[in-house]
């Protein structure tokens, strides 16, 4: 497993490094809710992407690493957890039957993020992407109910899958330590200059809040 994970982590970091030069700071209003995928992530800590790194930069890497963990858990489940696999297959078939699936097929930099912006008080949306997705979800029949015995067995298999995910995650964190220097070098080259330019621009605006021509 280690050799396979090593190759996958290399590929994920390489892909993130190819994307990073295209990153630009967000100029719109930030979201109030923190990203549950990135906040306190041991993966980002292992990669050396601390809280001073913009979330968009963090999210692009954490999502790519999550894909590796998900793939490993999917292989483990298919081989060892038949009941959970059957449940996942049924859920996947149900999802494919939905007429609207806006969260699928997104680039890693956007996967897992909220589909809609934060609402503005006093300015309600006419519709939201999340709302349209919920309507499509309601049109699909629910999965058949499980017996109490089946639920207990399923919970046990879910627990085993979670344990395996934690095992893979710890292994990946160790592998990411080998990439910290080039990750941090890329942040210093492509991210920090843009942040410094934003701060310099903000400082100029604070120093000169009025256009002198307004008083001509």
C-alpha positions as a printed Julia matrix, in Angstrom:
216×3 Matrix{Float64}:
   0.0    0.0     0.0
   2.81   2.4     0.87
   4.35   2.35   -2.63
   0.98   2.89   -4.3
   0.07   5.73   -1.93
   3.49   7.29   -2.44
   2.91   7.47   -6.2
  -0.59   8.87   -5.75
   0.56  11.54   -3.32
   3.35  12.53   -5.72
   0.82  12.88   -8.52
  -1.58  14.89   -6.35
   1.1   17.32   -5.2
   2.4   17.66   -8.77
  -1.1   18.45  -10.03
  -1.6   21.03   -7.26
   1.74  22.64   -8.08
   0.76  22.91  -11.75
  -2.49  24.61  -10.74
  -1.06  26.97   -8.14
   0.34  29.56  -10.59
  -3.25  30.14  -11.78
  -4.51  30.94   -8.28
  -5.68  34.47   -7.62
  -6.94  36.0    -4.36
 -10.69  36.23   -4.03
 -11.91  39.81   -4.18
 -15.49  39.06   -3.11
 -16.85  38.89    0.44
 -15.55  35.9     2.37
 -17.83  33.16    3.67
 -18.9   33.22    7.3
 -18.81  29.44    7.8
 -15.39  27.73    7.9
 -14.62  24.86    5.54
 -15.07  21.62    7.47
 -12.68  19.83    5.11
  -9.79  22.22    5.67
 -10.23  23.59    9.19
  -7.77  21.81   11.46
  -6.87  19.29    8.75
  -3.86  17.11    9.69
  -3.2   16.74    5.95
  -2.67  20.49    5.58
  -0.52  20.55    8.71
   1.66  17.79    7.3
   1.94  19.71    4.02
   2.98  22.86    5.86
  -0.07  24.87    4.8
  -0.96  26.71    7.99
  -3.74  29.12    8.81
  -1.87  32.0     7.2
  -2.29  30.39    3.76
  -5.47  31.41    1.88
  -8.24  28.84    2.01
  -8.43  28.49   -1.78
  -4.8   27.35   -1.81
  -5.42  24.89    1.01
  -8.63  23.51   -0.48
  -7.04  22.62   -3.8
  -4.58  20.3    -2.05
  -6.84  18.89    0.65
  -9.45  17.87   -1.93
  -6.86  16.09   -4.06
  -5.64  14.19   -1.01
  -9.2   13.34    0.01
  -9.66  11.72   -3.4
  -6.75   9.4    -2.65
  -8.24   8.42    0.72
 -11.68   7.89   -0.81
 -10.22   5.68   -3.53
  -8.32   3.53   -1.02
 -11.38   3.15    1.2
 -13.52   2.25   -1.83
 -11.1   -0.54   -2.76
 -11.02  -1.81    0.84
 -14.82  -1.72    1.05
 -15.26  -3.6    -2.22
 -12.99  -6.38   -0.98
 -13.98  -6.65    2.67
 -17.3   -4.98    3.47
 -20.06  -6.5     1.31
 -23.02  -4.96    3.11
 -21.61  -1.45    3.03
 -20.66  -1.92   -0.62
 -24.19  -2.99   -1.48
 -25.58   0.07    0.31
 -23.14   2.36   -1.52
 -24.02   0.81   -4.87
 -27.71   1.43   -4.23
 -27.04   5.01   -3.2
 -24.87   5.59   -6.27
 -27.61   4.27   -8.55
 -30.11   6.52   -6.8
 -27.84   9.53   -7.25
 -27.39   8.79  -10.96
 -31.15   8.9   -11.41
 -31.37  12.48  -10.17
 -32.09  14.98  -12.91
 -29.86  17.71  -11.46
 -26.43  17.01   -9.91
 -24.6   20.35   -9.62
 -21.96  19.11   -7.16
 -20.57  16.47   -9.56
 -17.71  16.91  -12.0
 -16.22  19.97  -10.3
 -12.52  20.8   -10.37
 -10.72  19.91   -7.1
 -10.46  23.59   -6.2
 -14.27  23.85   -6.0
 -15.29  20.36   -4.86
 -16.92  20.32   -1.45
 -17.51  24.06   -1.3
 -21.03  25.5    -0.78
 -22.99  25.71   -4.01
 -24.42  29.16   -3.22
 -22.95  32.38   -1.79
 -23.89  33.51    1.68
 -27.25  35.3     1.65
 -27.34  39.06    2.04
 -29.8   40.28    4.72
 -32.81  41.87    3.1
 -31.95  40.54   -0.35
 -33.35  37.0    -0.66
 -32.41  34.81   -3.61
 -35.06  34.07   -6.2
 -33.68  30.53   -6.24
 -30.55  28.71   -5.1
 -28.54  25.9    -6.63
 -28.85  23.99   -3.37
 -32.61  24.41   -3.49
 -32.83  23.11   -7.04
 -30.67  20.13   -6.09
 -32.94  19.41   -3.11
 -35.99  19.44   -5.37
 -34.32  16.94   -7.69
 -33.44  14.79   -4.65
 -37.07  14.66   -3.54
 -38.15  13.33   -6.93
 -36.06  10.16   -6.51
 -37.61   7.28   -4.49
 -35.98   6.54   -1.14
 -33.94   3.4    -0.58
 -35.77   0.46    1.03
 -35.61   0.49    4.86
 -33.21  -1.79    6.73
 -34.0   -4.09    9.62
 -32.48  -3.35   13.02
 -30.07  -6.26   12.57
 -29.0   -4.94    9.18
 -28.51  -1.47   10.61
 -26.28  -2.83   13.35
 -24.22  -4.83   10.86
 -23.95  -1.81    8.58
 -22.77   0.41   11.45
 -20.06  -2.12   12.23
 -18.82  -2.11    8.63
 -18.94   1.7     8.51
 -16.76   1.73   11.62
 -14.25  -0.54    9.92
 -14.22   1.71    6.85
 -13.6    4.74    9.08
 -10.71   2.99   10.81
  -9.15   2.17    7.45
  -9.62   5.76    6.28
  -7.77   6.98    9.39
  -4.98   4.49    8.72
  -4.6    5.69    5.15
  -4.77   9.31    6.25
  -1.94   8.86    8.75
   0.15   7.16    6.07
  -0.46  10.02    3.67
   0.46  12.62    6.29
   3.82  10.91    6.66
   4.33  10.95    2.9
   3.39  14.63    2.65
   6.24  15.55    4.97
   8.57  14.73    2.09
   6.9   17.41   -0.05
   6.81  20.27    2.46
   9.8   22.12    1.08
   8.55  22.3    -2.49
   5.0   23.08   -1.34
   6.25  25.96    0.79
   8.56  27.16   -1.98
   5.63  27.29   -4.39
   3.51  29.23   -1.88
   6.35  31.71   -1.44
   6.68  32.13   -5.21
   3.06  32.29   -6.33
   0.89  33.12   -3.31
   2.78  35.42   -0.97
   3.55  38.1    -3.59
  -0.14  38.38   -4.43
  -1.08  38.7    -0.75
   1.61  41.34   -0.23
   0.32  43.27   -3.24
  -3.23  43.17   -1.82
  -2.02  44.42    1.56
   0.0   47.19   -0.09
  -3.04  48.26   -2.1
  -5.19  48.25    1.02
  -2.61  50.36    2.85
  -2.61  52.91    0.05
  -6.4   53.11    0.17
  -6.37  53.64    3.93
  -3.68  56.31    3.66
  -5.62  58.16    0.95
  -9.33  57.41    1.46
 -10.45  60.36   -0.66
  -9.67  61.24   -4.23
  -7.93  64.66   -4.17
  -9.86  65.61   -7.28
 -13.06  65.52   -5.2
 -11.92  68.75   -3.55
 -10.69  70.55   -6.67
